[in-house]
Amino acid sequence: MPRANGGWFDPVPAYRIATLRVCLAVVTLVFHVPKFNGLLDAYTASAFHVAPAFAWIPMPGRGAGLALMGLQHVAAWALFLGWWPRLAAWTLTGAGAYIMALDGEHYSHNAHFHLTLLALVGCAADGVSLRRLVLGADDDARAAAWPERLIRLQLAIVFFFAALDKVLSPHWRMTGAVLTAPGFAAHAMGLAALQRVNQVVLGAVPGVLSLATIATELALAAGFALPALAALAIVLSVGFMTYLEFMVRPGVFTWDVLITLLLLSPAADRGWRVVHAARGLRPLLARLDWMRRLQWVVPILPSSRSTRTVEPAKASGGLHLVSPRGRVFCGLAAVCALPAALPGPLLVGLVLARFGGGFLAARGLGRWDDLPFLALGAYLACRLIVTARAAAGRRDSSPSDGCAHANAGQILDPSRGRR
Amino acid sequence: MPHATESALRGWRRHAAIAFITLWLGVQIGVPLAQKLDVETPFAPYRYARYSWAMFSRLVPRYEVSLYRLRPHGAPEPIPEIDHWVRGYRSPEPMPMRALYVSEGEVLDRFGGLVAAIARERRDGYTYVASIRWTANRPQGLTTQELRADAAR
């Protein structure tokens, strides 16, 4: 199993960085390319321009602008499909940096961060295309670890400087003035109520929450820099980014940070064992297993609770999973556990929901930009049901989320190996 | 499987990677640090700077810009074809804007440059004006600033 404590130039599973690349490419396709092309379109259609960041930068005419727009689309699709991904990533980075340098108003922190990630993804030589990621059954592709390491350090640098800036800014520290300023995004009914509660809390103790924000960002910097604190980085990132997205203002920065959490996940370890899946579900799971975390195993079940003999399990409905730590999940609990095993497709789905919803919302078709919040709500509701079931002990006395099996050892036959 | 891609970096590739990593980290740490500590004026008060990961770092200044032209002692008139100069701009009604990632000086430079460029092009005897009214979190100085350019015939 890959560990983050290896050398910078050691080979690590290539599926992690390839999954990261696909997720970043989706964000690029649905957000950055349309945004940058819109800026370029407006720039080249205008007669007046401010001086670019550097005097030697050529200003594009209409024709060059249109060509660059097309090039960005081609590069983003190539990055997504994994065709010459390094060239595609650096093309997008160069084009984005050029557009930002043309006019100071083209700059944004989220674009800067996204381009930085694209440049670092462009350093990875994983050789895993989207087709191979989805259709391949291999788990032996390797790539040098250093791009992954550098991306993690980049995250640490970003959060460190974000915290340092808040320490220096008079609008943070104990005043928390930024936290109480207007500018919160409007949301639909349920989320709006939560947001109002949040604003009341912010108004009551802005200084405390200002310091808490600075502390959180410093902790995130440490979490991304130090492999031993990876779990802290995951928990804090998910909590902090979810808070920013739903309670403050939706932004692409949130999604880029969540996507980089893929680097803190194991890959190609086949750590999650699928004991049983419905006939139609198995090929679907195999296609979604971009990180090569699933392993199909032959289950055995106690034929009787009173005897120690075992027999192969019969198809018994829902999904049965065993986690890398030997915890058994069945049915709804297994569905709730899937995001940990299949984070790549999950992130792609959420990004499409977020930005597809934003696209519809921007055209006055309703608050579809709250779709990720609804997905999170549905997920939490499922978790609540699973927890309630386990607490009520309806199914049996198993500690494994209501599963009919007592523990992994009773349902797995290690001698039979992988299917 | 022919898919396997072993990747142990050796030789010049390894040296190149080390050089790239060193350069990358040097830039990524050095540039924001120099901007935050403001090496040119070390004891100056805090100021926002791009390329320094200063997300949500300040209260964003908001302002309204009115672009119009005047004859001597005349009333404000709309600037013809303002959309040709900068797509999306309107005249003479005020346009609400935010100085999200730019400084006060950059805002003034932008609109001062715009009215100067229009005046230079048209040479019609009008005075071209950009009136900027800071509506929230305004920087130091006046609430309203006017930038003028005479389009001498």
Interface residues (C-beta under 8 A of the other chain):
Chain A: W8 F9 D10 P11 A14 A42 A45 S46 A47 F48 V50 G104 E105 Y107 S108 H109 H112 F113 T116 C123 A125 D126 G127 V128 R132 G136 D138 D140 A141 R142 A143 A144 W146 L150 L153 Q154 I157 V158 F161 A162 L164 D165 K166 L168 S169 P170 H171 W172 A177 V178 A181 G183 F253
Chain B: M1 H3 A4 T5 E6 S7 A8 L9 R14 A17 F20 I21 W24 L25 Q28 I29 P32 L33 K36 P45 Y46 R50 Y51 S52 W53 A54 M55 F56 S57 R58 L59 V60 H84 W85 V86 R87 G88 L100 Y101 V102 E106 D109 R110 G113 L114 A117 I118 N137
